[in-house]
């Protein structure tokens, strides 16, 4: 009588499940040993039962040695794969950059009027337009940075001029006070004491009064 096909699903009966586990585990380990002997292969098997019990088999050496060999081989394959990917990425990047350079050179010749020999399709013109927009954005950003720096320099120069103006105003006030004292002394010598209107006029327009007084009186400051 032919044996029926076993359905691959979890066995619900725990006794039957344990019996099947023992039989299948023994058959798996037997097949591993046969593979190792017949084909000179190094086989390692690790099995955990449903209760957490460990069953392992190393046909050559120990399980630790096989695991370390597996780690070394897998890391080497991963490194080789990454190296191949990096080389492919570098090659693709070089091709993309070369295409961009060719497009830009062609676009420059097209912009400068060489349109008879340089025929550009719609895709190339759209790409050239995107590059021009990027260039315009960068140029405007650099221009704004320069303008901001110039504005800051003008503001600092304005502050310096305001400080110098304040110093000059203080010097003018000091000169006006000295001029008042000299005029009072001169009026006392001449017998005149009406200096208040003249002082008020000097405060409102010190440079004009100073020049006129020096011309009339013969004083030099």
C-alpha positions in Angstrom: 0.0 0.0 0.0 1.4 3.3 -1.0 2.2 5.9 1.7 0.1 9.0 1.6 1.5 12.5 1.3 2.1 14.2 4.6 0.6 17.7 5.0 3.2 20.2 6.1 1.5 21.8 9.1 1.9 21.8 12.8 1.0 18.5 14.5 -1.6 19.2 17.2 -1.1 16.0 19.2 2.0 16.7 21.5 2.9 13.0 21.6 2.8 12.5 17.9 4.7 15.9 17.5 7.5 14.7 19.8 7.8 11.3 18.0 7.9 13.0 14.6 10.6 15.5 15.9 12.8 12.6 17.1 12.5 10.7 13.9 13.0 13.7 11.6 15.9 14.9 13.6 17.7 11.6 13.4 17.1 11.4 9.7 18.4 15.0 9.2 21.6 14.3 11.1 22.0 11.0 9.2 21.7 12.8 5.9 24.2 15.4 7.0 26.8 12.8 7.9 26.3 11.1 4.5 26.7 14.4 2.7 29.9 15.1 4.6 31.4 11.7 3.8 30.2 11.4 0.2 31.0 14.9 -0.9 33.8 15.9 1.5 31.7 18.8 2.7 31.8 20.5 6.1 28.3 20.5 7.5 27.0 22.2 10.7 23.5 21.7 12.0 21.9 23.5 15.0 18.4 22.4 16.2 16.3 23.7 19.1 13.4 21.6 20.2 10.0 23.1 21.2 11.2 22.8 24.9 14.4 24.7 24.1 16.8 21.7 24.1 19.8 22.0 21.8 20.9 19.4 19.2 23.9 20.2 17.0 26.2 18.4 14.6 29.6 19.5 13.2 31.0 17.0 10.7 34.4 18.7 10.7 36.0 20.1 13.8 33.8 21.9 16.3 30.7 24.0 15.9 32.5 27.1 17.1 35.1 26.7 14.3 32.3 26.2 11.7 30.5 29.4 13.0 33.7 31.4 12.8 34.4 30.2 9.3 30.8 31.1 8.4 31.3 34.6 9.8 34.5 35.1 7.9 33.1 33.9 4.6 29.9 36.0 5.0 31.7 39.2 5.9 34.1 38.7 2.9 31.2 38.2 0.5 29.5 41.3 2.0 32.7 43.3 1.5 33.1 42.1 -2.0 29.4 43.0 -2.8 29.9 46.5 -1.3 33.1 47.0 -3.3 31.3 45.9 -6.5 28.4 48.3 -5.7 30.8 51.1 -5.0 32.6 50.5 -8.3 29.3 50.5 -10.1 28.1 53.6 -8.3 31.4 55.4 -9.2 31.1 54.3 -12.8 27.4 55.4 -13.0 28.2 58.7 -11.3 31.1 59.3 -13.8 28.7 58.6 -16.7 26.1 61.0 -15.3 28.6 63.8 -14.8 30.0 63.3 -18.3 26.5 63.5 -19.7 25.9 66.7 -17.7 29.2 68.2 -18.9 28.3 67.4 -22.5 24.8 68.9 -22.1 26.2 72.1 -20.6 28.8 72.5 -23.3 26.2 72.0 -25.9 23.9 74.4 -24.2 26.6 77.1 -24.0 27.3 76.8 -27.7 23.5 76.9 -28.3 23.2 80.1 -26.2 26.0 81.8 -27.9 24.2 81.5 -31.2 25.7 78.3 -32.7 22.2 76.9 -33.3 22.8 75.6 -36.8 25.3 72.9 -35.8 23.8 72.3 -32.3 20.3 70.9 -32.4 18.8 70.4 -29.0 15.6 68.5 -28.3 12.9 69.4 -25.7 14.4 67.2 -23.0 17.8 68.8 -23.4 16.3 72.3 -23.3 14.3 71.4 -20.2 17.5 70.1 -18.5 19.4 73.2 -19.6 16.6 75.4 -18.2 16.8 73.7 -14.8 20.6 74.2 -14.7 20.1 77.9 -15.6 17.5 78.3 -12.7 20.0 76.7 -10.3 22.7 79.1 -11.5 20.4 82.1 -11.1 19.5 81.0 -7.6 23.2 80.7 -6.6 24.0 84.0 -8.3 21.2 85.8 -6.5 22.2 84.3 -3.2 25.8 85.4 -3.6 24.6 88.9 -4.6 22.4 89.2 -1.5 25.3 88.2 0.7 27.5 90.9 -0.8 24.7 93.5 -0.5 24.2 92.6 3.2 27.9 92.9 3.9 28.0 96.3 2.1 25.0 97.5 4.1 26.6 96.4 7.4 29.8 98.3 6.4 27.8 101.4 5.6 26.0 101.2 8.9 29.3 100.9 10.8 30.7 103.9 8.8 27.5 105.9 9.7 28.1 105.2 13.4 31.7 106.4 13.1 30.6 109.6 11.4 27.9 110.2 14.0 30.5 109.8 16.7 32.9 112.2 14.9 30.1 114.7 14.5 29.3 114.6 18.2 33.0 115.2 19.0 33.0 118.2 16.6 29.8 119.6 18.2 31.4 119.4 21.6 34.5 121.2 20.3 32.3 123.9 18.8 30.5 124.4 22.2 33.9 124.7 23.9 35.1 127.3 21.4 31.9 129.2 21.8 32.3 129.3 25.6 35.9 130.5 25.2 34.8 133.2 22.7 32.2 134.4 25.2 34.8 134.9 27.9 37.0 136.8 25.5 34.2 139.1 24.4 33.2 139.9 28.0 36.8 140.8 28.8 37.0 143.1 25.8 33.7 144.8 26.5 34.7 145.4 30.1 37.9 147.1 28.8 35.8 149.3 26.4 33.2 150.0 29.1 30.4 148.0 27.4 28.5 145.1 29.2 25.7 144.2 26.8 26.9 140.8 25.7 23.7 138.7 26.1 22.2 139.2 22.6 25.6 138.6 21.0 26.1 135.3 23.0 22.7 134.1 22.0 23.4 134.8 18.3 26.8 133.0 18.6 25.1 129.9 20.0 22.7 129.8 17.1 25.3 130.4 14.4 28.8 130.1 16.0 30.9 129.9 12.8 29.5 133.1 11.2 29.8 135.1 14.4 33.3 133.8 15.0 34.5 134.8 11.5 32.9 138.2 11.7 34.2 138.9 15.1 37.7 138.0 14.1 37.6 140.3 11.1 36.3 143.2 13.1 38.2 142.9 16.3 41.4 141.5 14.9 41.3 138.2 16.9 42.5 135.0 15.4 41.5 131.6 16.6 
